[in-house]
Amino acid sequence: MIVNGEKFDLAALGGAQTLAGLIAYFNLAPQRVAVELNGDLIGRGAYEQTALHDNDALEIIHYVGGG
């Protein structure tokens, strides 16, 4: 699996089997990220149901507030 250009072994990601599990593994707030999975933007409502596979490519963008 590739996450933001870095190769990861899916089994080593704390047993994350869904996109929601992966977001939790990285300690990210689901409401503050945008996720592209294999070129498709995934809506927040689908994070729990979106299964992950070893050959997936993800881009996770974390929004940071400031001012």
MMTF fields as JSON, N, C-alpha, C and O atoms, coordinates in Angstrom:
{
  "mmtfVersion": "1.0.0",
  "mmtfProducer": "UNKNOWN",
  "numBonds": 267,
  "numAtoms": 268,
  "numGroups": 67,
  "numChains": 1,
  "numModels": 1,
  "chainsPerModel": [1],
  "groupsPerChain": [67],
  "chainIdList": ["A"],
  "bondAtomList": [4, 2, 8, 6, 12, 10, 16, 14, 20, 18, 24, 22, 28, 26, 32, 30, 36, 34, 40, 38, 44, 42, 48, 46, 52, 50, 56, 54, 60, 58, 64, 62, 68, 66, 72, 70, 76, 74, 80, 78, 84, 82, 88, 86, 92, 90, 96, 94, 100, 98, 104, 102, 108, 106, 112, 110, 116, 114, 120, 118, 124, 122, 128, 126, 132, 130, 136, 134, 140, 138, 144, 142, 148, 146, 152, 150, 156, 154, 160, 158, 164, 162, 168, 166, 172, 170, 176, 174, 180, 178, 184, 182, 188, 186, 192, 190, 196, 194, 200, 198, 204, 202, 208, 206, 212, 210, 216, 214, 220, 218, 224, 222, 228, 226, 232, 230, 236, 234, 240, 238, 244, 242, 248, 246, 252, 250, 256, 254, 260, 258, 264, 262],
  "bondOrderList": [1, 1, 1, 1, 1, 1, 1, 1, 1, 1, 1, 1, 1, 1, 1, 1, 1, 1, 1, 1, 1, 1, 1, 1, 1, 1, 1, 1, 1, 1, 1, 1, 1, 1, 1, 1, 1, 1, 1, 1, 1, 1, 1, 1, 1, 1, 1, 1, 1, 1, 1, 1, 1, 1, 1, 1, 1, 1, 1, 1, 1, 1, 1, 1, 1, 1],
  "groupList": [{"groupName": "MET", "atomNameList": ["N", "CA", "C", "O"], "elementList": ["N", "C", "C", "O"], "formalChargeList": [0, 0, 0, 0], "bondAtomList": [1, 0, 2, 1, 3, 2], "bondOrderList": [1, 1, 2], "singleLetterCode": "M", "chemCompType": "L-PEPTIDE LINKING"}, {"groupName": "ILE", "atomNameList": ["N", "CA", "C", "O"], "elementList": ["N", "C", "C", "O"], "formalChargeList": [0, 0, 0, 0], "bondAtomList": [1, 0, 2, 1, 3, 2], "bondOrderList": [1, 1, 2], "singleLetterCode": "I", "chemCompType": "L-PEPTIDE LINKING"}, {"groupName": "VAL", "atomNameList": ["N", "CA", "C", "O"], "elementList": ["N", "C", "C", "O"], "formalChargeList": [0, 0, 0, 0], "bondAtomList": [1, 0, 2, 1, 3, 2], "bondOrderList": [1, 1, 2], "singleLetterCode": "V", "chemCompType": "L-PEPTIDE LINKING"}, {"groupName": "ASN", "atomNameList": ["N", "CA", "C", "O"], "elementList": ["N", "C", "C", "O"], "formalChargeList": [0, 0, 0, 0], "bondAtomList": [1, 0, 2, 1, 3, 2], "bondOrderList": [1, 1, 2], "singleLetterCode": "N", "chemCompType": "L-PEPTIDE LINKING"}, {"groupName": "GLY", "atomNameList": ["N", "CA", "C", "O"], "elementList": ["N", "C", "C", "O"], "formalChargeList": [0, 0, 0, 0], "bondAtomList": [1, 0, 2, 1, 3, 2], "bondOrderList": [1, 1, 2], "singleLetterCode": "G", "chemCompType": "PEPTIDE LINKING"}, {"groupName": "GLU", "atomNameList": ["N", "CA", "C", "O"], "elementList": ["N", "C", "C", "O"], "formalChargeList": [0, 0, 0, 0], "bondAtomList": [1, 0, 2, 1, 3, 2], "bondOrderList": [1, 1, 2], "singleLetterCode": "E", "chemCompType": "L-PEPTIDE LINKING"}, {"groupName": "LYS", "atomNameList": ["N", "CA", "C", "O"], "elementList": ["N", "C", "C", "O"], "formalChargeList": [0, 0, 0, 0], "bondAtomList": [1, 0, 2, 1, 3, 2], "bondOrderList": [1, 1, 2], "singleLetterCode": "K", "chemCompType": "L-PEPTIDE LINKING"}, {"groupName": "PHE", "atomNameList": ["N", "CA", "C", "O"], "elementList": ["N", "C", "C", "O"], "formalChargeList": [0, 0, 0, 0], "bondAtomList": [1, 0, 2, 1, 3, 2], "bondOrderList": [1, 1, 2], "singleLetterCode": "F", "chemCompType": "L-PEPTIDE LINKING"}, {"groupName": "ASP", "atomNameList": ["N", "CA", "C", "O"], "elementList": ["N", "C", "C", "O"], "formalChargeList": [0, 0, 0, 0], "bondAtomList": [1, 0, 2, 1, 3, 2], "bondOrderList": [1, 1, 2], "singleLetterCode": "D", "chemCompType": "L-PEPTIDE LINKING"}, {"groupName": "LEU", "atomNameList": ["N", "CA", "C", "O"], "elementList": ["N", "C", "C", "O"], "formalChargeList": [0, 0, 0, 0], "bondAtomList": [1, 0, 2, 1, 3, 2], "bondOrderList": [1, 1, 2], "singleLetterCode": "L", "chemCompType": "L-PEPTIDE LINKING"}, {"groupName": "ALA", "atomNameList": ["N", "CA", "C", "O"], "elementList": ["N", "C", "C", "O"], "formalChargeList": [0, 0, 0, 0], "bondAtomList": [1, 0, 2, 1, 3, 2], "bondOrderList": [1, 1, 2], "singleLetterCode": "A", "chemCompType": "L-PEPTIDE LINKING"}, {"groupName": "GLN", "atomNameList": ["N", "CA", "C", "O"], "elementList": ["N", "C", "C", "O"], "formalChargeList": [0, 0, 0, 0], "bondAtomList": [1, 0, 2, 1, 3, 2], "bondOrderList": [1, 1, 2], "singleLetterCode": "Q", "chemCompType": "L-PEPTIDE LINKING"}, {"groupName": "THR", "atomNameList": ["N", "CA", "C", "O"], "elementList": ["N", "C", "C", "O"], "formalChargeList": [0, 0, 0, 0], "bondAtomList": [1, 0, 2, 1, 3, 2], "bondOrderList": [1, 1, 2], "singleLetterCode": "T", "chemCompType": "L-PEPTIDE LINKING"}, {"groupName": "TYR", "atomNameList": ["N", "CA", "C", "O"], "elementList": ["N", "C", "C", "O"], "formalChargeList": [0, 0, 0, 0], "bondAtomList": [1, 0, 2, 1, 3, 2], "bondOrderList": [1, 1, 2], "singleLetterCode": "Y", "chemCompType": "L-PEPTIDE LINKING"}, {"groupName": "PRO", "atomNameList": ["N", "CA", "C", "O"], "elementList": ["N", "C", "C", "O"], "formalChargeList": [0, 0, 0, 0], "bondAtomList": [1, 0, 2, 1, 3, 2], "bondOrderList": [1, 1, 2], "singleLetterCode": "P", "chemCompType": "L-PEPTIDE LINKING"}, {"groupName": "ARG", "atomNameList": ["N", "CA", "C", "O"], "elementList": ["N", "C", "C", "O"], "formalChargeList": [0, 0, 0, 0], "bondAtomList": [1, 0, 2, 1, 3, 2], "bondOrderList": [1, 1, 2], "singleLetterCode": "R", "chemCompType": "L-PEPTIDE LINKING"}, {"groupName": "HIS", "atomNameList": ["N", "CA", "C", "O"], "elementList": ["N", "C", "C", "O"], "formalChargeList": [0, 0, 0, 0], "bondAtomList": [1, 0, 2, 1, 3, 2], "bondOrderList": [1, 1, 2], "singleLetterCode": "H", "chemCompType": "L-PEPTIDE LINKING"}],
  "groupTypeList": [0, 1, 2, 3, 4, 5, 6, 7, 8, 9, 10, 10, 9, 4, 4, 10, 11, 12, 9, 10, 4, 9, 1, 10, 13, 7, 3, 9, 10, 14, 11, 15, 2, 10, 2, 5, 9, 3, 4, 8, 9, 1, 4, 15, 4, 10, 13, 5, 11, 12, 10, 9, 16, 8, 3, 8, 10, 9, 5, 1, 1, 16, 13, 2, 4, 4, 4],
  "groupIdList": [1, 2, 3, 4, 5, 6, 7, 8, 9, 10, 11, 12, 13, 14, 15, 16, 17, 18, 19, 20, 21, 22, 23, 24, 25, 26, 27, 28, 29, 30, 31, 32, 33, 34, 35, 36, 37, 38, 39, 40, 41, 42, 43, 44, 45, 46, 47, 48, 49, 50, 51, 52, 53, 54, 55, 56, 57, 58, 59, 60, 61, 62, 63, 64, 65, 66, 67],
  "secStructList": [7, 3, 3, 6, 6, 3, 3, 7, 7, 4, 4, 4, 1, 6, 6, 7, 7, 5, 2, 2, 2, 2, 2, 2, 2, 6, 6, 7, 7, 4, 4, 4, 3, 3, 3, 3, 3, 6, 6, 3, 3, 3, 7, 4, 4, 4, 6, 6, 6, 7, 5, 7, 7, 6, 6, 7, 3, 3, 3, 3, 3, 3, 7, 7, 7, 7, 7],
  "xCoordList": [0.842, 0.0, 0.897, 1.939, 0.483, 1.215, 0.338, -0.809, 0.874, 0.165, 1.03, 2.141, 0.513, 1.229, 2.641, 3.601, 2.748, 4.014, 4.944, 6.025, 4.553, 5.397, 4.787, 3.586, 5.611, 5.138, 4.933, 5.788, 3.78, 3.443, 2.976, 2.371, 3.256, 2.706, 1.374, 1.335, 0.297, -1.032, -1.121, -1.752, -0.505, -0.539, 0.15, -0.175, 1.09, 1.83, 1.128, 1.622, -0.006, -0.705, -1.742, -2.865, -1.373, -2.238, -3.517, -4.509, -3.514, -4.711, -5.79, -6.941, -5.439, -6.422, -6.942, -6.175, -8.242, -8.835, -9.747, -10.147, -10.071, -10.912, -10.208, -9.226, -10.723, -10.169, -10.288, -9.382, -11.391, -11.564, -10.489, -9.951, -10.173, -9.132, -7.766, -6.971, -7.484, -6.204, -6.092, -5.036, -7.164, -7.176, -6.946, -6.2, -7.578, -7.372, -5.934, -5.338, -5.37, -3.988, -3.017, -2.077, -3.249, -2.385, -2.79, -2.238, -3.757, -4.234, -4.706, -4.41, -5.441, -5.994, -7.484, -8.156, -7.991, -9.418, -10.131, -9.819, -11.074, -11.733, -12.373, -12.419, -12.863, -13.512, -12.509, -12.907, -11.202, -10.18, -9.268, -8.169, -9.729, -8.933, -9.764, -10.991, -9.066, -9.642, -8.812, -7.588, -9.479, -8.777, -9.088, -10.24, -8.011, -8.133, -7.612, -6.488, -8.432, -8.08, -8.074, -9.109, -6.906, -6.752, -7.331, -7.952, -7.118, -7.537, -8.949, -9.369, -9.697, -11.078, -11.18, -10.686, -11.823, -12.065, -13.134, -14.185, -12.867, -13.788, -14.481, -13.819, -15.797, -16.563, -16.424, -16.247, -16.503, -16.337, -17.319, -16.978, -18.509, -19.519, -19.181, -19.811, -18.198, -17.829, -16.572, -16.16, -15.952, -14.691, -14.835, -13.958, -15.92, -16.119, -16.298, -15.896, -16.901, -17.215, -16.145, -16.218, -15.16, -14.162, -13.028, -12.194, -13.017, -11.994, -10.668, -10.639, -9.581, -8.237, -7.623, -7.908, -6.769, -6.089, -4.61, -4.225, -3.791, -2.341, -1.906, -0.875, -2.658, -2.24, -2.851, -2.743, -3.49, -4.105, -3.066, -1.977, -3.445, -2.645, -3.542, -4.607, -3.1, -3.887, -3.129, -1.906, -3.868, -3.354, -4.258, -5.473, -3.676, -4.432, -3.967, -2.787, -4.903, -4.598, -5.236, -6.444, -4.42, -4.883, -4.983, -3.993, -6.183, -6.401, -5.923, -6.216, -5.188, -4.665, -5.203, -5.071, -5.807, -6.334, -5.23, -4.187, -5.474, -4.497, -5.082, -6.218, -4.306, -4.866, -3.927, -4.269],
  "yCoordList": [-1.157, 0.0, 1.232, 1.261, 2.23, 3.499, 4.572, 4.763, 5.269, 6.358, 7.6, 7.654, 8.592, 9.849, 9.601, 10.241, 8.666, 8.379, 7.455, 7.135, 7.017, 6.138, 4.737, 4.587, 3.726, 2.342, 1.849, 2.029, 1.227, 0.641, -0.789, -1.106, -1.641, -2.988, -2.895, -2.513, -3.235, -3.122, -3.852, -3.356, -5.006, -5.783, -5.057, -5.298, -4.176, -3.462, -2.188, -1.5, -1.87, -0.63, -0.838, -0.342, -1.556, -1.74, -2.492, -2.337, -3.304, -4.059, -3.223, -3.653, -2.038, -1.184, -1.892, -2.202, -2.143, -2.839, -1.931, -2.263, -0.775, 0.198, 1.539, 1.752, 2.424, 3.769, 4.466, 5.195, 4.248, 4.831, 4.31, 5.075, 3.024, 2.454, 3.037, 3.263, 3.281, 3.874, 5.307, 5.716, 6.062, 7.445, 7.452, 8.287, 6.531, 6.416, 6.005, 6.521, 5.087, 4.64, 5.823, 5.899, 6.733, 7.911, 9.05, 10.147, 8.794, 9.79, 11.083, 12.18, 10.936, 12.08, 12.191, 11.183, 13.412, 13.635, 13.467, 14.191, 12.538, 12.278, 13.52, 13.648, 14.426, 15.627, 16.656, 17.675, 16.392, 17.335, 16.757, 17.262, 15.7, 15.12, 14.965, 14.872, 14.939, 14.556, 13.375, 13.377, 12.362, 11.147, 10.806, 10.786, 10.54, 10.031, 8.596, 8.341, 7.671, 6.248, 5.789, 5.784, 5.404, 4.937, 5.93, 5.542, 7.207, 8.258, 8.771, 9.694, 8.193, 8.618, 9.279, 8.746, 10.441, 11.124, 10.352, 10.028, 10.057, 9.286, 10.235, 10.988, 10.201, 11.034, 10.542, 9.347, 11.456, 11.097, 10.024, 9.187, 10.038, 9.067, 7.641, 6.693, 7.485, 6.153, 5.611, 4.494, 6.348, 5.905, 4.556, 3.7, 4.359, 3.115, 1.899, 0.793, 2.096, 0.986, 0.742, -0.248, 1.626, 1.506, 0.584, 0.95, -0.622, -1.616, -1.251, -0.669, -1.606, -1.356, -2.653, -3.737, -2.516, -3.658, -3.337, -2.171, -4.374, -4.195, -3.364, -2.694, -3.388, -2.677, -1.28, -0.658, -0.77, 0.551, 1.668, 1.519, 2.795, 4.021, 5.102, 5.395, 5.697, 6.728, 8.029, 8.047, 9.114, 10.441, 10.965, 11.048, 11.317, 11.859, 13.284, 13.535, 14.206, 15.613, 16.016, 15.866, 16.527, 16.932, 18.437, 19.135, 18.948, 20.385, 20.913, 20.336, 22.008, 22.631, 24.053, 24.817, 24.403, 25.748, 26.705, 26.294, 27.938, 28.947, 30.318, 30.477, 31.276, 32.609, 33.685, 34.862],
  "zCoordList": [0.0, 0.0, 0.0, 0.656, -0.734, -0.781, -0.137, -0.541, 0.859, 1.518, 1.389, 1.916, 0.685, 0.456, -0.071, 0.359, -1.004, -1.657, -0.898, -1.392, 0.287, 1.103, 1.168, 1.396, 0.969, 0.973, 2.407, 3.273, 2.631, 3.926, 3.712, 2.689, 4.673, 4.694, 5.422, 6.591, 4.756, 5.348, 6.684, 7.618, 6.785, 8.025, 9.175, 10.337, 8.868, 9.907, 10.368, 11.262, 9.776, 10.117, 11.211, 11.113, 12.229, 13.384, 13.075, 13.787, 12.027, 11.689, 11.028, 10.948, 10.553, 9.886, 8.639, 7.728, 8.604, 7.466, 6.66, 5.544, 7.24, 6.542, 6.534, 7.246, 5.727, 5.668, 7.024, 7.429, 7.719, 9.057, 10.008, 10.809, 9.928, 10.775, 10.472, 11.384, 9.201, 8.815, 9.319, 9.801, 9.21, 9.704, 11.213, 11.724, 11.92, 13.371, 13.682, 14.628, 12.903, 13.12, 13.062, 13.853, 12.134, 11.995, 12.932, 12.846, 13.832, 14.8, 14.138, 14.61, 13.045, 12.338, 12.644, 12.861, 12.66, 12.867, 11.522, 10.577, 11.414, 10.127, 9.508, 8.285, 10.337, 9.823, 9.293, 8.729, 9.474, 9.039, 7.953, 7.724, 7.29, 6.215, 4.953, 4.997, 3.835, 2.546, 2.067, 2.201, 1.505, 1.113, -0.343, -0.777, -1.072, -2.434, -2.411, -1.978, -2.876, -2.905, -4.352, -5.017, -4.831, -6.211, -7.215, -8.204, -6.945, -7.866, -7.666, -8.363, -6.724, -6.465, -5.098, -4.104, -5.052, -3.787, -3.024, -3.577, -1.753, -0.917, 0.056, 0.77, 0.086, 1.003, 2.435, 2.668, 3.392, 4.808, 5.259, 6.095, 4.727, 5.11, 4.694, 5.161, 3.826, 3.339, 4.003, 3.688, 4.902, 5.511, 6.221, 6.098, 6.955, 7.724, 6.818, 7.179, 5.642, 4.757, 3.689, 2.961, 3.588, 2.529, 2.97, 3.798, 2.396, 2.726, 2.058, 0.974, 2.727, 2.207, 1.7, 2.209, 0.679, 0.084, -0.102, -0.177, -0.174, -0.277, -1.475, -1.409, -2.563, -3.768, -3.886, -4.943, -2.825, -2.862, -2.818, -2.262, -3.427, -3.35, -2.774, -3.318, -1.66, -0.988, -0.895, -0.754, -0.975, -0.664, 0.431, 0.252, 1.56, 2.674, 2.905, 3.148, 2.827, 3.055, 4.373, 4.561, 5.282, 6.605, 6.632, 6.412, 6.904, 6.971, 8.314, 9.362, 8.272, 9.474, 9.537, 8.58, 10.662, 10.826, 11.25, 11.759, 11.036, 11.429, 11.23, 10.783, 11.561, 11.371, 11.718, 11.605]
}
